[in-house]
Amino acid sequence: MTATCVKDVSAAAFITAYAAHLKRSGKLEIPVWVDLVKTSCAKELPPQDPDWFYTRAAALARQVYMSREPLGLAHLRKHFGGQQRHGRRPNHARKAAGGCIRKPLQALEKLGIVKVGPNGGRVITPAGRRELDLISAQA
């Protein structure tokens, strides 16, 4: 019997399962500004989901897990960014807000899921890999 890892589960199923796990555990520190902030300058409104911080933390944990090399904040901002609409004019790519990436990563660091790599960037810890694989087996 083969073990299930994060790569074997669809992204949406894993992210919702891990976000629910983070919310149930109650260990993730949530900043006070999460209900006021937009996640990108390209967005018109803040997220409609009140638990978006857990979802973002789960998505970031998955991205760091899937990467072969340390992921920096600039790469993650580009990945979670989007297109800013200008009406009739062409869209332009915009990065995600740095604080909406940095704070969940710091919260995951305090939980021991990710750590800062030797040359910068974030890498998954062995304990984080075990936890994410356990959640993916349940998802």
N, CA, C and O atoms as CSV, one atom per row, in Angstrom:
chain,resi,resn,atom,element,x,y,z
A,1,MET,N,N,0.844,-1.186,0.000
A,1,MET,CA,C,0.000,0.000,0.000
A,1,MET,C,C,0.887,1.245,0.000
A,1,MET,O,O,1.806,1.357,0.811
A,2,THR,N,N,0.616,2.156,-0.888
A,2,THR,CA,C,1.415,3.365,-0.972
A,2,THR,C,C,0.816,4.454,-0.094
A,2,THR,O,O,-0.396,4.538,0.102
A,3,ALA,N,N,1.696,5.266,0.415
A,3,ALA,CA,C,1.243,6.378,1.255
A,3,ALA,C,C,0.764,7.516,0.375
A,3,ALA,O,O,1.316,7.756,-0.699
A,4,THR,N,N,-0.261,8.213,0.830
A,4,THR,CA,C,-0.797,9.347,0.093
A,4,THR,C,C,-0.041,10.602,0.509
A,4,THR,O,O,0.136,10.863,1.699
A,5,CYS,N,N,0.400,11.371,-0.467
A,5,CYS,CA,C,1.060,12.637,-0.167
A,5,CYS,C,C,0.252,13.773,-0.803
A,5,CYS,O,O,-0.769,13.538,-1.449
A,6,VAL,N,N,0.715,14.972,-0.614
A,6,VAL,CA,C,-0.003,16.147,-1.088
A,6,VAL,C,C,-0.110,16.148,-2.614
A,6,VAL,O,O,-1.083,16.662,-3.167
A,7,LYS,N,N,0.878,15.578,-3.288
A,7,LYS,CA,C,0.871,15.568,-4.747
A,7,LYS,C,C,-0.194,14.643,-5.324
A,7,LYS,O,O,-0.560,14.776,-6.492
A,8,ASP,N,N,-0.701,13.697,-4.513
A,8,ASP,CA,C,-1.703,12.751,-4.987
A,8,ASP,C,C,-3.131,13.277,-4.878
A,8,ASP,O,O,-4.050,12.685,-5.444
A,9,VAL,N,N,-3.328,14.377,-4.161
A,9,VAL,CA,C,-4.661,14.915,-3.892
A,9,VAL,C,C,-4.840,16.193,-4.698
A,9,VAL,O,O,-3.874,16.922,-4.926
A,10,SER,N,N,-6.052,16.468,-5.127
A,10,SER,CA,C,-6.288,17.712,-5.867
A,10,SER,C,C,-6.031,18.918,-4.956
A,10,SER,O,O,-6.199,18.843,-3.738
A,11,ALA,N,N,-5.630,20.001,-5.562
A,11,ALA,CA,C,-5.265,21.194,-4.800
A,11,ALA,C,C,-6.438,21.728,-4.003
A,11,ALA,O,O,-6.284,22.074,-2.832
A,12,ALA,N,N,-7.611,21.800,-4.620
A,12,ALA,CA,C,-8.775,22.363,-3.936
A,12,ALA,C,C,-9.182,21.514,-2.743
A,12,ALA,O,O,-9.516,22.049,-1.686
A,13,ALA,N,N,-9.157,20.193,-2.901
A,13,ALA,CA,C,-9.543,19.312,-1.793
A,13,ALA,C,C,-8.558,19.419,-0.646
A,13,ALA,O,O,-8.959,19.460,0.517
A,14,PHE,N,N,-7.256,19.463,-0.969
A,14,PHE,CA,C,-6.260,19.557,0.096
A,14,PHE,C,C,-6.339,20.886,0.825
A,14,PHE,O,O,-6.274,20.926,2.054
A,15,ILE,N,N,-6.480,21.977,0.077
A,15,ILE,CA,C,-6.481,23.299,0.696
A,15,ILE,C,C,-7.677,23.460,1.625
A,15,ILE,O,O,-7.532,24.000,2.722
A,16,THR,N,N,-8.852,23.005,1.209
A,16,THR,CA,C,-10.018,23.110,2.092
A,16,THR,C,C,-9.861,22.227,3.325
A,16,THR,O,O,-10.254,22.625,4.421
A,17,ALA,N,N,-9.290,21.027,3.158
A,17,ALA,CA,C,-9.098,20.133,4.309
A,17,ALA,C,C,-8.068,20.699,5.279
A,17,ALA,O,O,-8.270,20.656,6.493
A,18,TYR,N,N,-6.969,21.228,4.756
A,18,TYR,CA,C,-5.927,21.751,5.641
A,18,TYR,C,C,-6.366,23.066,6.297
A,18,TYR,O,O,-6.017,23.323,7.449
A,19,ALA,N,N,-7.117,23.889,5.586
A,19,ALA,CA,C,-7.636,25.122,6.187
A,19,ALA,C,C,-8.591,24.789,7.328
A,19,ALA,O,O,-8.573,25.454,8.364
A,20,ALA,N,N,-9.420,23.771,7.147
A,20,ALA,CA,C,-10.326,23.343,8.218
A,20,ALA,C,C,-9.526,22.805,9.405
A,20,ALA,O,O,-9.888,23.039,10.558
A,21,HIS,N,N,-8.444,22.087,9.122
A,21,HIS,CA,C,-7.586,21.579,10.203
A,21,HIS,C,C,-6.933,22.723,10.976
A,21,HIS,O,O,-6.877,22.694,12.205
A,22,LEU,N,N,-6.442,23.721,10.258
A,22,LEU,CA,C,-5.819,24.873,10.924
A,22,LEU,C,C,-6.826,25.619,11.792
A,22,LEU,O,O,-6.495,26.065,12.891
A,23,LYS,N,N,-8.048,25.751,11.300
A,23,LYS,CA,C,-9.074,26.452,12.070
A,23,LYS,C,C,-9.473,25.655,13.309
A,23,LYS,O,O,-9.657,26.227,14.384
A,24,ARG,N,N,-9.608,24.337,13.162
A,24,ARG,CA,C,-9.960,23.492,14.308
A,24,ARG,C,C,-8.878,23.499,15.378
A,24,ARG,O,O,-9.183,23.497,16.571
A,25,SER,N,N,-7.604,23.507,14.954
A,25,SER,CA,C,-6.511,23.436,15.932
A,25,SER,C,C,-6.435,24.700,16.779
A,25,SER,O,O,-6.098,24.631,17.961
A,26,GLY,N,N,-6.745,25.857,16.187
A,26,GLY,CA,C,-6.732,27.110,16.934
A,26,GLY,C,C,-5.342,27.616,17.270
A,26,GLY,O,O,-5.205,28.535,18.078
A,27,LYS,N,N,-4.310,27.043,16.675
A,27,LYS,CA,C,-2.931,27.441,16.977
A,27,LYS,C,C,-2.413,28.553,16.064
A,27,LYS,O,O,-1.426,29.216,16.383
A,28,LEU,N,N,-3.073,28.750,14.944
A,28,LEU,CA,C,-2.622,29.743,13.980
A,28,LEU,C,C,-2.967,31.144,14.481
A,28,LEU,O,O,-4.126,31.443,14.765
A,29,GLU,N,N,-1.954,31.994,14.584
A,29,GLU,CA,C,-2.172,33.375,15.032
A,29,GLU,C,C,-2.739,34.192,13.881
A,29,GLU,O,O,-2.168,34.222,12.791
A,30,ILE,N,N,-3.859,34.849,14.126
A,30,ILE,CA,C,-4.520,35.651,13.103
A,30,ILE,C,C,-4.362,37.125,13.459
A,30,ILE,O,O,-4.714,37.522,14.570
A,31,PRO,N,N,-3.843,37.948,12.547
A,31,PRO,CA,C,-3.738,39.383,12.820
A,31,PRO,C,C,-5.121,40.029,12.949
A,31,PRO,O,O,-6.123,39.485,12.485
A,32,VAL,N,N,-5.149,41.180,13.577
A,32,VAL,CA,C,-6.429,41.861,13.806
A,32,VAL,C,C,-6.965,42.518,12.532
A,32,VAL,O,O,-8.147,42.858,12.467
A,33,TRP,N,N,-6.122,42.700,11.532
A,33,TRP,CA,C,-6.530,43.438,10.339
A,33,TRP,C,C,-7.114,42.556,9.246
A,33,TRP,O,O,-7.390,43.063,8.158
A,34,VAL,N,N,-7.317,41.262,9.478
A,34,VAL,CA,C,-7.729,40.369,8.389
A,34,VAL,C,C,-9.103,40.700,7.817
A,34,VAL,O,O,-9.371,40.380,6.658
A,35,ASP,N,N,-9.980,41.330,8.592
A,35,ASP,CA,C,-11.308,41.646,8.063
A,35,ASP,C,C,-11.340,42.971,7.304
A,35,ASP,O,O,-12.373,43.324,6.735
A,36,LEU,N,N,-10.231,43.711,7.284
A,36,LEU,CA,C,-10.207,45.027,6.648
A,36,LEU,C,C,-9.381,45.091,5.371
A,36,LEU,O,O,-9.571,46.003,4.567
A,37,VAL,N,N,-8.478,44.155,5.167
A,37,VAL,CA,C,-7.457,44.293,4.146
A,37,VAL,C,C,-7.893,43.671,2.820
A,37,VAL,O,O,-8.644,42.696,2.788
A,38,LYS,N,N,-7.403,44.263,1.724
A,38,LYS,CA,C,-7.532,43.645,0.414
A,38,LYS,C,C,-6.299,42.763,0.202
A,38,LYS,O,O,-5.235,43.055,0.747
A,39,THR,N,N,-6.426,41.703,-0.571
A,39,THR,CA,C,-5.301,40.804,-0.768
A,39,THR,C,C,-4.408,41.215,-1.934
A,39,THR,O,O,-3.350,40.620,-2.137
A,40,SER,N,N,-4.813,42.212,-2.694
A,40,SER,CA,C,-4.027,42.689,-3.815
A,40,SER,C,C,-4.535,44.066,-4.216
A,40,SER,O,O,-5.689,44.415,-3.965
A,41,CYS,N,N,-3.659,44.840,-4.840
A,41,CYS,CA,C,-4.104,46.143,-5.331
A,41,CYS,C,C,-5.038,45.981,-6.520
A,41,CYS,O,O,-5.760,46.913,-6.871
A,42,ALA,N,N,-5.031,44.800,-7.146
A,42,ALA,CA,C,-5.916,44.552,-8.284
A,42,ALA,C,C,-7.335,44.209,-7.851
A,42,ALA,O,O,-8.242,44.202,-8.684
A,43,LYS,N,N,-7.549,43.930,-6.584
A,43,LYS,CA,C,-8.878,43.567,-6.091
A,43,LYS,C,C,-9.659,44.824,-5.739
A,43,LYS,O,O,-9.091,45.811,-5.271
A,44,GLU,N,N,-10.955,44.776,-5.966
A,44,GLU,CA,C,-11.803,45.907,-5.615
A,44,GLU,C,C,-12.304,45.827,-4.184
A,44,GLU,O,O,-12.513,46.855,-3.539
A,45,LEU,N,N,-12.500,44.594,-3.675
A,45,LEU,CA,C,-13.062,44.385,-2.344
A,45,LEU,C,C,-12.177,43.431,-1.545
A,45,LEU,O,O,-11.394,42.676,-2.121
A,46,PRO,N,N,-12.300,43.467,-0.227
A,46,PRO,CA,C,-11.599,42.455,0.575
A,46,PRO,C,C,-12.246,41.088,0.369
A,46,PRO,O,O,-13.341,41.016,-0.188
A,47,PRO,N,N,-11.607,40.004,0.800
A,47,PRO,CA,C,-12.192,38.672,0.608
A,47,PRO,C,C,-13.543,38.547,1.304
A,47,PRO,O,O,-13.732,39.068,2.403
A,48,GLN,N,N,-14.473,37.858,0.666
A,48,GLN,CA,C,-15.804,37.682,1.227
A,48,GLN,C,C,-15.845,36.565,2.268
A,48,GLN,O,O,-16.719,36.552,3.134
A,49,ASP,N,N,-14.904,35.634,2.182
A,49,ASP,CA,C,-14.829,34.536,3.143
A,49,ASP,C,C,-14.173,35.043,4.431
A,49,ASP,O,O,-13.048,35.540,4.374
A,50,PRO,N,N,-14.830,34.937,5.584
A,50,PRO,CA,C,-14.215,35.413,6.821
A,50,PRO,C,C,-13.018,34.567,7.254
A,50,PRO,O,O,-12.210,35.016,8.067
A,51,ASP,N,N,-12.895,33.351,6.720
A,51,ASP,CA,C,-11.777,32.467,7.065
A,51,ASP,C,C,-10.726,32.429,5.963
A,51,ASP,O,O,-10.058,31.410,5.783
A,52,TRP,N,N,-10.571,33.510,5.232
A,52,TRP,CA,C,-9.633,33.522,4.122
A,52,TRP,C,C,-8.195,33.364,4.581
A,52,TRP,O,O,-7.365,32.864,3.821
A,53,PHE,N,N,-7.877,33.772,5.792
A,53,PHE,CA,C,-6.507,33.676,6.278
A,53,PHE,C,C,-6.084,32.206,6.404
A,53,PHE,O,O,-4.947,31.856,6.088
A,54,TYR,N,N,-6.998,31.354,6.864
A,54,TYR,CA,C,-6.697,29.924,6.963
A,54,TYR,C,C,-6.504,29.323,5.575
A,54,TYR,O,O,-5.613,28.500,5.365
A,55,THR,N,N,-7.338,29.736,4.638
A,55,THR,CA,C,-7.225,29.233,3.269
A,55,THR,C,C,-5.911,29.675,2.643
A,55,THR,O,O,-5.253,28.891,1.959
A,56,ARG,N,N,-5.529,30.913,2.869
A,56,ARG,CA,C,-4.260,31.406,2.323
A,56,ARG,C,C,-3.081,30.676,2.949
A,56,ARG,O,O,-2.129,30.330,2.251
A,57,ALA,N,N,-3.132,30.435,4.261
A,57,ALA,CA,C,-2.048,29.709,4.928
A,57,ALA,C,C,-1.947,28.285,4.382
A,57,ALA,O,O,-0.843,27.778,4.180
A,58,ALA,N,N,-3.084,27.637,4.142
A,58,ALA,CA,C,-3.070,26.286,3.593
A,58,ALA,C,C,-2.510,26.279,2.173
A,58,ALA,O,O,-1.737,25.389,1.816
A,59,ALA,N,N,-2.890,27.252,1.370
A,59,ALA,CA,C,-2.391,27.338,0.002
A,59,ALA,C,C,-0.888,27.617,-0.014
A,59,ALA,O,O,-0.165,27.074,-0.850
A,60,LEU,N,N,-0.419,28.455,0.898
A,60,LEU,CA,C,1.011,28.732,0.982
A,60,LEU,C,C,1.778,27.492,1.417
A,60,LEU,O,O,2.848,27.208,0.879
A,61,ALA,N,N,1.244,26.751,2.383
A,61,ALA,CA,C,1.904,25.526,2.823
A,61,ALA,C,C,2.003,24.530,1.669
A,61,ALA,O,O,3.021,23.856,1.512
A,62,ARG,N,N,0.953,24.440,0.870
A,62,ARG,CA,C,0.980,23.540,-0.279
A,62,ARG,C,C,2.002,23.990,-1.312
A,62,ARG,O,O,2.719,23.159,-1.868
A,63,GLN,N,N,2.082,25.277,-1.575
A,63,GLN,CA,C,3.050,25.778,-2.545
A,63,GLN,C,C,4.482,25.487,-2.106
A,63,GLN,O,O,5.316,25.078,-2.914
A,64,VAL,N,N,4.760,25.701,-0.819
A,64,VAL,CA,C,6.108,25.444,-0.317
A,64,VAL,C,C,6.403,23.945,-0.367
A,64,VAL,O,O,7.529,23.551,-0.672
A,65,TYR,N,N,5.421,23.115,-0.075
A,65,TYR,CA,C,5.579,21.659,-0.136
A,65,TYR,C,C,5.914,21.217,-1.555
A,65,TYR,O,O,6.812,20.399,-1.754
A,66,MET,N,N,5.208,21.747,-2.530
A,66,MET,CA,C,5.354,21.309,-3.918
A,66,MET,C,C,6.648,21.804,-4.568
A,66,MET,O,O,7.072,21.258,-5.587
A,67,SER,N,N,7.269,22.813,-4.002
A,67,SER,CA,C,8.452,23.406,-4.612
A,67,SER,C,C,9.691,22.575,-4.299
A,67,SER,O,O,9.817,22.008,-3.213
A,68,ARG,N,N,10.588,22.514,-5.249
A,68,ARG,CA,C,11.853,21.801,-5.048
A,68,ARG,C,C,12.910,22.690,-4.420
A,68,ARG,O,O,13.883,22.196,-3.849
A,69,GLU,N,N,12.731,23.966,-4.520
A,69,GLU,CA,C,13.719,24.908,-3.997
A,69,GLU,C,C,13.013,25.891,-3.071
A,69,GLU,O,O,11.788,26.002,-3.105
A,70,PRO,N,N,13.768,26.599,-2.251
A,70,PRO,CA,C,13.127,27.572,-1.344
A,70,PRO,C,C,12.357,28.635,-2.121
A,70,PRO,O,O,12.830,29.150,-3.134
A,71,LEU,N,N,11.173,28.949,-1.630
A,71,LEU,CA,C,10.324,29.956,-2.270
A,71,LEU,C,C,10.433,31.259,-1.499
A,71,LEU,O,O,10.265,31.288,-0.280
A,72,GLY,N,N,10.714,32.324,-2.210
A,72,GLY,CA,C,10.798,33.634,-1.592
A,72,GLY,C,C,9.463,34.359,-1.656
A,72,GLY,O,O,8.524,33.927,-2.324
A,73,LEU,N,N,9.411,35.461,-0.948
A,73,LEU,CA,C,8.192,36.250,-0.890
A,73,LEU,C,C,7.820,36.807,-2.265
A,73,LEU,O,O,6.639,36.870,-2.605
A,74,ALA,N,N,8.813,37.211,-3.055
A,74,ALA,CA,C,8.534,37.781,-4.369
A,74,ALA,C,C,7.880,36.745,-5.290
A,74,ALA,O,O,6.946,37.071,-6.022
A,75,HIS,N,N,8.357,35.520,-5.257
A,75,HIS,CA,C,7.757,34.472,-6.088
A,75,HIS,C,C,6.321,34.196,-5.657
A,75,HIS,O,O,5.441,34.036,-6.502
A,76,LEU,N,N,6.080,34.139,-4.359
A,76,LEU,CA,C,4.736,33.858,-3.863
A,76,LEU,C,C,3.788,35.020,-4.141
A,76,LEU,O,O,2.610,34.801,-4.424
A,77,ARG,N,N,4.291,36.259,-4.063
A,77,ARG,CA,C,3.448,37.409,-4.397
A,77,ARG,C,C,3.024,37.351,-5.853
A,77,ARG,O,O,1.883,37.675,-6.184
A,78,LYS,N,N,3.937,36.940,-6.726
A,78,LYS,CA,C,3.611,36.827,-8.142
A,78,LYS,C,C,2.615,35.694,-8.378
A,78,LYS,O,O,1.696,35.835,-9.185
A,79,HIS,N,N,2.792,34.575,-7.679
A,79,HIS,CA,C,1.902,33.429,-7.850
A,79,HIS,C,C,0.477,33.749,-7.398
A,79,HIS,O,O,-0.482,33.361,-8.064
A,80,PHE,N,N,0.329,34.454,-6.269
A,80,PHE,CA,C,-0.992,34.752,-5.735
A,80,PHE,C,C,-1.567,36.057,-6.262
A,80,PHE,O,O,-2.661,36.455,-5.860
A,81,GLY,N,N,-0.851,36.725,-7.149
A,81,GLY,CA,C,-1.343,37.962,-7.746
A,81,GLY,C,C,-2.402,37.688,-8.795
A,81,GLY,O,O,-2.876,36.561,-8.937
A,82,GLY,N,N,-2.768,38.722,-9.526
A,82,GLY,CA,C,-3.801,38.561,-10.542
A,82,GLY,C,C,-3.744,39.670,-11.567
A,82,GLY,O,O,-2.741,40.373,-11.690
A,83,GLN,N,N,-4.822,39.817,-12.293
A,83,GLN,CA,C,-4.926,40.832,-13.328
A,83,GLN,C,C,-5.738,42.012,-12.828
A,83,GLN,O,O,-6.827,41.835,-12.281
A,84,GLN,N,N,-5.214,43.211,-13.014
A,84,GLN,CA,C,-5.980,44.398,-12.671
A,84,GLN,C,C,-6.738,44.846,-13.910
A,84,GLN,O,O,-6.156,45.062,-14.973
A,85,ARG,N,N,-8.042,44.979,-13.749
A,85,ARG,CA,C,-8.882,45.355,-14.868
A,85,ARG,C,C,-8.887,46.870,-15.017
A,85,ARG,O,O,-8.899,47.606,-14.031
A,86,HIS,N,N,-8.876,47.324,-16.272
A,86,HIS,CA,C,-8.902,48.756,-16.564
A,86,HIS,C,C,-10.075,49.119,-17.460
A,86,HIS,O,O,-10.008,50.100,-18.201
A,87,GLY,N,N,-11.130,48.352,-17.403
A,87,GLY,CA,C,-12.263,48.639,-18.270
A,87,GLY,C,C,-11.945,48.259,-19.704
A,87,GLY,O,O,-11.687,47.090,-19.994
A,88,ARG,N,N,-11.961,49.232,-20.603
A,88,ARG,CA,C,-11.702,48.948,-22.012
A,88,ARG,C,C,-10.222,48.790,-22.304
A,88,ARG,O,O,-9.846,48.189,-23.310
A,89,ARG,N,N,-9.385,49.321,-21.438
A,89,ARG,CA,C,-7.949,49.189,-21.654
A,89,ARG,C,C,-7.483,47.776,-21.286
A,89,ARG,O,O,-8.210,47.067,-20.590
A,90,PRO,N,N,-6.309,47.348,-21.723
A,90,PRO,CA,C,-5.835,45.990,-21.421
A,90,PRO,C,C,-5.566,45.791,-19.928
A,90,PRO,O,O,-5.223,46.730,-19.210
A,91,ASN,N,N,-5.731,44.553,-19.483
A,91,ASN,CA,C,-5.412,44.205,-18.106
A,91,ASN,C,C,-3.904,44.234,-17.888
A,91,ASN,O,O,-3.128,44.116,-18.835
A,92,HIS,N,N,-3.495,44.395,-16.620
A,92,HIS,CA,C,-2.084,44.378,-16.261
A,92,HIS,C,C,-1.896,43.470,-15.064
A,92,HIS,O,O,-2.708,43.463,-14.139
A,93,ALA,N,N,-0.824,42.708,-15.090
A,93,ALA,CA,C,-0.529,41.793,-13.990
A,93,ALA,C,C,-0.134,42.603,-12.755
A,93,ALA,O,O,0.622,43.570,-12.847
A,94,ARG,N,N,-0.648,42.198,-11.618
A,94,ARG,CA,C,-0.316,42.835,-10.342
A,94,ARG,C,C,0.034,41.761,-9.324
A,94,ARG,O,O,-0.529,40.666,-9.338
A,95,LYS,N,N,0.963,42.085,-8.450
A,95,LYS,CA,C,1.361,41.155,-7.394
A,95,LYS,C,C,0.362,41.223,-6.243
A,95,LYS,O,O,-0.356,42.209,-6.075
A,96,ALA,N,N,0.333,40.160,-5.462
A,96,ALA,CA,C,-0.501,40.134,-4.264
A,96,ALA,C,C,0.146,41.013,-3.200
A,96,ALA,O,O,1.333,41.328,-3.286
A,97,ALA,N,N,-0.627,41.402,-2.211
A,97,ALA,CA,C,-0.104,42.220,-1.119
A,97,ALA,C,C,0.903,41.396,-0.321
A,97,ALA,O,O,0.661,40.227,-0.020
A,98,GLY,N,N,2.024,42.008,0.016
A,98,GLY,CA,C,3.092,41.290,0.705
A,98,GLY,C,C,2.713,40.838,2.100
A,98,GLY,O,O,3.109,39.754,2.525
A,99,GLY,N,N,1.955,41.646,2.818
A,99,GLY,CA,C,1.566,41.275,4.174
A,99,GLY,C,C,0.626,40.092,4.208
A,99,GLY,O,O,0.618,39.324,5.170
A,100,CYS,N,N,-0.168,39.942,3.156
A,100,CYS,CA,C,-1.106,38.815,3.086
A,100,CYS,C,C,-0.395,37.515,2.741
A,100,CYS,O,O,-1.003,36.446,2.796
A,101,ILE,N,N,0.868,37.590,2.390
A,101,ILE,CA,C,1.693,36.410,2.165
A,101,ILE,C,C,2.632,36.208,3.354
A,101,ILE,O,O,2.803,35.093,3.848
A,102,ARG,N,N,3.232,37.304,3.800
A,102,ARG,CA,C,4.239,37.235,4.856
A,102,ARG,C,C,3.673,36.771,6.193
A,102,ARG,O,O,4.269,35.922,6.855
A,103,LYS,N,N,2.532,37.317,6.593
A,103,LYS,CA,C,1.964,36.972,7.905
A,103,LYS,C,C,1.529,35.517,8.005
A,103,LYS,O,O,1.801,34.890,9.029
A,104,PRO,N,N,0.860,34.935,6.987
A,104,PRO,CA,C,0.585,33.498,7.086
A,104,PRO,C,C,1.846,32.639,7.104
A,104,PRO,O,O,1.894,31.618,7.789
A,105,LEU,N,N,2.877,33.054,6.346
A,105,LEU,CA,C,4.130,32.303,6.378
A,105,LEU,C,C,4.772,32.364,7.758
A,105,LEU,O,O,5.290,31.362,8.249
A,106,GLN,N,N,4.738,33.538,8.384
A,106,GLN,CA,C,5.300,33.659,9.731
A,106,GLN,C,C,4.505,32.833,10.731
A,106,GLN,O,O,5.076,32.249,11.652
A,107,ALA,N,N,3.185,32.783,10.553
A,107,ALA,CA,C,2.356,31.962,11.440
A,107,ALA,C,C,2.664,30.480,11.240
A,107,ALA,O,O,2.688,29.716,12.205
A,108,LEU,N,N,2.899,30.069,9.995
A,108,LEU,CA,C,3.268,28.683,9.728
A,108,LEU,C,C,4.652,28.361,10.274
A,108,LEU,O,O,4.911,27.229,10.681
A,109,GLU,N,N,5.538,29.344,10.285
A,109,GLU,CA,C,6.861,29.150,10.891
A,109,GLU,C,C,6.739,28.899,12.387
A,109,GLU,O,O,7.437,28.041,12.928
A,110,LYS,N,N,5.867,29.632,13.057
A,110,LYS,CA,C,5.681,29.438,14.492
A,110,LYS,C,C,5.098,28.069,14.802
A,110,LYS,O,O,5.351,27.512,15.870
A,111,LEU,N,N,4.310,27.518,13.865
A,111,LEU,CA,C,3.760,26.178,14.042
A,111,LEU,C,C,4.775,25.088,13.699
A,111,LEU,O,O,4.557,23.918,14.014
A,112,GLY,N,N,5.887,25.466,13.055
A,112,GLY,CA,C,6.901,24.490,12.681
A,112,GLY,C,C,6.624,23.795,11.367
A,112,GLY,O,O,7.199,22.739,11.100
A,113,ILE,N,N,5.761,24.356,10.538
A,113,ILE,CA,C,5.437,23.752,9.241
A,113,ILE,C,C,6.487,24.135,8.198
A,113,ILE,O,O,6.945,23.284,7.436
A,114,VAL,N,N,6.864,25.400,8.165
A,114,VAL,CA,C,7.892,25.872,7.239
A,114,VAL,C,C,9.014,26.528,8.045
A,114,VAL,O,O,8.841,26.882,9.211
A,115,LYS,N,N,10.156,26.677,7.397
A,115,LYS,CA,C,11.281,27.378,8.014
A,115,LYS,C,C,12.014,28.155,6.933
A,115,LYS,O,O,11.809,27.919,5.742
A,116,VAL,N,N,12.860,29.071,7.346
A,116,VAL,CA,C,13.662,29.838,6.405
A,116,VAL,C,C,14.798,28.953,5.930
A,116,VAL,O,O,15.481,28.328,6.740
A,117,GLY,N,N,15.003,28.895,4.621
A,117,GLY,CA,C,16.049,28.060,4.043
A,117,GLY,C,C,17.435,28.611,4.317
A,117,GLY,O,O,17.567,29.727,4.818
A,118,PRO,N,N,18.470,27.847,3.996
A,118,PRO,CA,C,19.840,28.284,4.282
A,118,PRO,C,C,20.260,29.532,3.503
A,118,PRO,O,O,21.065,30.328,3.989
A,119,ASN,N,N,19.718,29.702,2.300
A,119,ASN,CA,C,20.054,30.879,1.487
A,119,ASN,C,C,18.870,31.810,1.323
A,119,ASN,O,O,18.819,32.579,0.364
A,120,GLY,N,N,17.914,31.754,2.246
A,120,GLY,CA,C,16.715,32.569,2.142
A,120,GLY,C,C,15.574,31.772,1.547
A,120,GLY,O,O,15.765,30.647,1.086
A,121,GLY,N,N,14.417,32.340,1.557
A,121,GLY,CA,C,13.241,31.637,1.058
A,121,GLY,C,C,12.685,30.698,2.120
A,121,GLY,O,O,13.292,30.528,3.178
A,122,ARG,N,N,11.540,30.089,1.847
A,122,ARG,CA,C,10.907,29.182,2.803
A,122,ARG,C,C,10.944,27.756,2.261
A,122,ARG,O,O,10.717,27.519,1.075
A,123,VAL,N,N,11.234,26.818,3.151
A,123,VAL,CA,C,11.213,25.396,2.827
A,123,VAL,C,C,10.336,24.685,3.848
A,123,VAL,O,O,10.103,25.195,4.944
A,124,ILE,N,N,9.860,23.522,3.486
A,124,ILE,CA,C,9.007,22.742,4.376
A,124,ILE,C,C,9.899,21.975,5.360
A,124,ILE,O,O,10.968,21.495,4.982
A,125,THR,N,N,9.470,21.863,6.593
A,125,THR,CA,C,10.211,21.108,7.598
A,125,THR,C,C,9.775,19.645,7.534
A,125,THR,O,O,8.713,19.349,6.987
A,126,PRO,N,N,10.564,18.733,8.076
A,126,PRO,CA,C,10.131,17.326,8.100
A,126,PRO,C,C,8.834,17.134,8.884
A,126,PRO,O,O,7.988,16.337,8.480
A,127,ALA,N,N,8.662,17.850,9.998
A,127,ALA,CA,C,7.413,17.754,10.756
A,127,ALA,C,C,6.249,18.311,9.939
A,127,ALA,O,O,5.145,17.767,9.983
A,128,GLY,N,N,6.488,19.382,9.201
A,128,GLY,CA,C,5.452,19.949,8.334
A,128,GLY,C,C,5.086,19.003,7.214
A,128,GLY,O,O,3.912,18.881,6.865
A,129,ARG,N,N,6.079,18.327,6.641
A,129,ARG,CA,C,5.815,17.350,5.578
A,129,ARG,C,C,4.953,16.209,6.111
A,129,ARG,O,O,4.025,15.768,5.434
A,130,ARG,N,N,5.252,15.726,7.325
A,130,ARG,CA,C,4.449,14.655,7.923
A,130,ARG,C,C,3.005,15.107,8.143
A,130,ARG,O,O,2.065,14.372,7.840
A,131,GLU,N,N,2.838,16.326,8.675
A,131,GLU,CA,C,1.489,16.822,8.948
A,131,GLU,C,C,0.687,17.001,7.665
A,131,GLU,O,O,-0.486,16.632,7.609
A,132,LEU,N,N,1.312,17.564,6.635
A,132,LEU,CA,C,0.602,17.780,5.371
A,132,LEU,C,C,0.260,16.446,4.713
A,132,LEU,O,O,-0.814,16.313,4.126
A,133,ASP,N,N,1.157,15.448,4.798
A,133,ASP,CA,C,0.855,14.137,4.247
A,133,ASP,C,C,-0.290,13.467,5.004
A,133,ASP,O,O,-1.114,12.774,4.407
A,134,LEU,N,N,-0.337,13.674,6.299
A,134,LEU,CA,C,-1.427,13.111,7.109
A,134,LEU,C,C,-2.768,13.727,6.708
A,134,LEU,O,O,-3.765,13.017,6.576
A,135,ILE,N,N,-2.791,15.045,6.513
A,135,ILE,CA,C,-4.027,15.726,6.111
A,135,ILE,C,C,-4.431,15.291,4.702
A,135,ILE,O,O,-5.615,15.110,4.421
A,136,SER,N,N,-3.435,15.123,3.807
A,136,SER,CA,C,-3.782,14.724,2.440
A,136,SER,C,C,-4.345,13.309,2.398
A,136,SER,O,O,-5.168,13.007,1.534
A,137,ALA,N,N,-3.927,12.444,3.300
A,137,ALA,CA,C,-4.492,11.097,3.350
A,137,ALA,C,C,-5.952,11.128,3.798
A,137,ALA,O,O,-6.736,10.257,3.420
A,138,GLN,N,N,-6.317,12.121,4.594
A,138,GLN,CA,C,-7.699,12.247,5.065
A,138,GLN,C,C,-8.588,12.965,4.053
A,138,GLN,O,O,-9.805,12.781,4.052
A,139,ALA,N,N,-7.980,13.784,3.192
A,139,ALA,CA,C,-8.767,14.575,2.225
A,139,ALA,C,C,-9.272,13.744,1.073
A,139,ALA,O,O,-9.946,14.265,0.184
